[in-house]
């Protein structure tokens, strides 16, 4: 028995030029003196921003240190064999008070070649959206590389982009190579590969706090973009109450949404992966081996792979949480 338990981490709060206050007002996190909190990194193995354990006997240790000690007991044997001491996912909340830049992320192959790093495939679950809030996901129609470069040069790239009006509960899958942007008024949960590589391709001539135009990565981005076109970019899914309902599954992660109002027994003895819960609405407790850990709205918790069976017990009338893990 490893002695491991459901682990919470101290949120890494990031001030962003486009950030707001909903990570406090909706997700109940203390922002301190941050004027524009754009991101809360809930679980991170990104170099320079590695999460610190907040609860239990491991408190004060960082994520990489506990992976070094517990290896497969923490992350799963197959996950440890594949990724070693590097945690494979970055888990965030993002609050866009203003439009984010239009950007693209390179895939694994290009990232390895250019940055000796993993690429960035990600997904978004919309937690809150002001009326009329927009999400950009790729182009409105068929676009060639030449057309794209002409519009970038003229500063009118947005004429080529596809925008969806978005609302609470919407899901978007953003594979590496897909041009995308979060519009103002959107609060979302993001699950992504462990990577902080972003190519910014359009930023509405926005200036930083020193009055400088923010850097664009036009040349780097053009080789990273997937110009193929789809008719639908919003993910379609259905939810069955009191059961895990899959919304996205890819080579890098599987994400379920779980809406429940009664105790649920979980048995993940066949999974061989850690499990992450992001509480989006309501409070619940994880009951395991005679112990309990409470998870409140806005909190994220990592269940070690060695903790294969447990019970999720609602503490409020209704609970909604995202459930994230890796499949073999």
N, C-alpha and C positions, 0 to 999 in steps of 0.2 A: 504494500500500500504506500503510495507516494506522499500522502498527507496533504495533497493539493486541495484547493477549495476554489469557489467562484471568485475571480480576481477583478477588482476595480482599479482603475488607473487615474492619476490626476490629469484632468483635461489640460491640453496645451492650447492656450488661447492666443489667437493671432490677430493683431490689428491690421486691418486692410482699408485702403482708400475708399472702397465700395461697401464696407461693412456697416452694420446697424446695431440694434439692441435686442433682437428677438431671441438670441441665444440665452439671454437673461429672462426676458419677459415671458417667453413660451417654454423654454427648456430649463429654466430655474438655475442657471449657472451664475456664480458670482464673477462678474467681469472686472472687479476692482476699478481701476482708473482708465481702462481701455475705452477710448472714445468711439471707436468704430470696429467692434469685434466682428470680423468676417468669417472666421473659422474656429471651431473647437475640434482639435485632433484628439479623438477619444482613445484610440489605440494606434501607436506609431512605432515602427522600427526604422524610420528614416534617420540616417546619420545626422547628428546635431539636434534632433528632436525625438529622442527615444523616450517612450512613456515610462513613468515612475509609478510603481505599485502604491496604492493608497490604503488598502485594508489588509488585515491579518498579519501573520508573522513575517511575511515577505515585504511588508511596507518599507519603502525607502530604496528597495532594489529596482533596477530598471529592467525592462522587458528582455533585453539581450542577455543580461546576467542570469535571469531565471531560466531562459532557454538553454544556456550553457550548462546549467546544473541539472535541469529536469528533462531536457531533450524531448524524446517522443512521448513521455508521460504528460508533458504540457501541450505540445502542438500536434501529436500523433506521429507514429513511427514513419509513415510514408511521407508526411509533410517534412519531418526533420531530415529524412534521407534526401529529399529534393531541394530543400532550401537551407539546410544547416541552421546556423544561429541567427539567420536573418528572418524576421517575421514577414510572411508573404503579403499581408494586407495592410492598408492604411484606411482607418475608419474615421469619418469626419461628420460634423454638422456644418453647413454653410448657410450664412445669412447674407443675402444680396439686397442691401438697401438701395444700391444703384446697379446699373448694368455691369456685368463683368465683360472682360475683353473676349473677342472671338478668338478661339484657340484650337490647337490640335496637339495630340500626343503621339510620339513615335511608337512603333511596335517593338517587340523584344529584339528582333534582329537588328534594326536600325539603332536602337538604344545601346545595345551591346557594342556595336561598331563605333558609335560616336562618343558614348558616355560611360562605357563599361558598367551599364546598369540595366535593370528591367524596364520594359515598356510600360505603358499605362492604359489599360482597359478599365473602365469604371461604369458604375450605374448610379442613378439618382432616384430617390423616393421623395416625392414632394410632400412636405409636412404642412406648409402653409403658403398661400399665394394670394396676393391682393387681386382684386377684380381686374381682369385684363392683362395680368402678368404673362410674360412670354418666355418660352424656352426655344432656343435655336438648336436644331439638330440637322446638320449638313445643308445641302443645296436644294433650291426649289424645284429644279429639274436637272436634266443632263447638262453638265458643265465640263468643258475641256480645261486642261492645264493652261492653255493659252488665254482663254476667256478669263479664268481666275486671275492670272497675273496682270492682265489689263485692268481689271477692276481694282485690284490691290494698288496698282500704280496710280490710278485716278482717285483713290480714296473712297470709292463707292461700293465696296465689297458687299455691304448689306443688301444691295439690290439682287444679289444672287442667292441669298440665304432663305431657308425655309423656317418659318416661325409657327409654333403652336401656342394657342392660349392654353394656359395650364391651370390646374386646380389641385387641391389637397387629394392625395391618394394616387396621383399620376406617377408612372414609372418610365424612366428612359434608360436604355442600355446604350453606352457610348464605347464601342470598341476602339482600340488604338487606330488612328488614321481618320476618324470621323470628325469633321469640323463641328464645333458646338459652342454655345454660350448660355449662361444663366442670366435671365432678365431681372430687372429690378422688381422688388416685391416678393421674391421667392425665398423660402426657407426650406432646406432639404437635407436629407441624410445621403452621404456619399460612401460607397464601398468601392475600393480601387486596389490595384496592384501597388505594392510598395515602390513608389517612384514619385519624385517631385519634379519631373522633367515636363515642362510646358513650353510650347512654341506659341507665342502671342502673335496673331496676324492682323488684328484690327482692334483699335482701342478708342475710337471716336476722338482722336487727338487729345486724350485726357492727360493732364499733367500731374506729377507727383507733388508731395508737400513742399518741395523745393522749387517748384515751377518748371521742372523739366518734363518734356514728353517722355512717356514710358517706352522702353525699348521694344521694338518689334523684331520678329525672327523670320522674316519673309523667305530668305534663302534656305534656312534650315527646314522650314515648314513645308515647302513645296514638294520635297521628296517624301515627306511623311504622310501626305494627304491621300486618302482613298476617295477617288472621284466617282465611284460607282453610285447609282441612284436607287433608292427604294421608294415605294409608294407610301409606306407608313413607318413612322419612327417612334411613335408612342407604343410602349409595351402593353399588350392586352393580357389580362389575367383575371382570375376569379378567386374569391375567398370563401372558404368553408369554415364557419365558426367552430372554434375549439379544436382546430386542426392546423398543422403547418401547411400553408398554401404557397407553392413555389411560384416566384415571380420572375426570377432570372437565374439561369444556370449556364456557366461557361467553363472554359478550362481553368480559370483563375479563381472562381468562387461560385457558390450557390447561395442565393438569398431567398428566404421565405418570409411571408408576412403571417403573423399569428395573432388572431383576434380571439380572446377567450374570456369567459365569465365563470368558469368552473375549474377545479383542479385538473391538471393534465400530467399524466405519467409519461416520462420520456425515457427511451432506451436507445442509446446510440452506441451499443457495443460493437456494431458492425461498421461504424463510420471511420474510425481511425483518424479523427481530426478534432481540433479544438472547435468550440461553438461560441459564437458571439451573439449576445442579445443587446439590442438598442431599444430602450423603452420609449415609445413615441407618445403614448397616452396611457394614463393610469399607472398604478403601482402594483408590484407583485413580489413574491418571495420565492427563492429557490430553496427547496427542502432536500437535503442530502445527508445521508449517514447520521441522522439524528440532529443535524445542524440546520440553521436557516440563514440566508443572506437576503436582505431586502433590496429591491431595485426600484427606484423611484422614477417618475417621468423625467426624461432627459438624461438618464444615466445609461452607461454602457458597461457590460460585464463580460468577462471571458471565462468560459467553462473549460477547464483542462480536459484533454482527451482521456485521461485516466478516470475521470468522473463520468462513467458511462451511463448511469441511471440516476434520475432525480425527478422531483415533482415541481411543476410550476403552479403556484397557488395565488390566485388573484386576491389583492387587498382592497381593490376598488371595484365598483360594479362592473366596469368593462376595462379590458386591458388590450392595448395594441403594441406589438413589438416586432422588430425585424430580427430574423434568425439567420446567421451567416456561418458557413463552414466551407471546407474544401472536400470535393469528392475524389475518390481514387481514379 
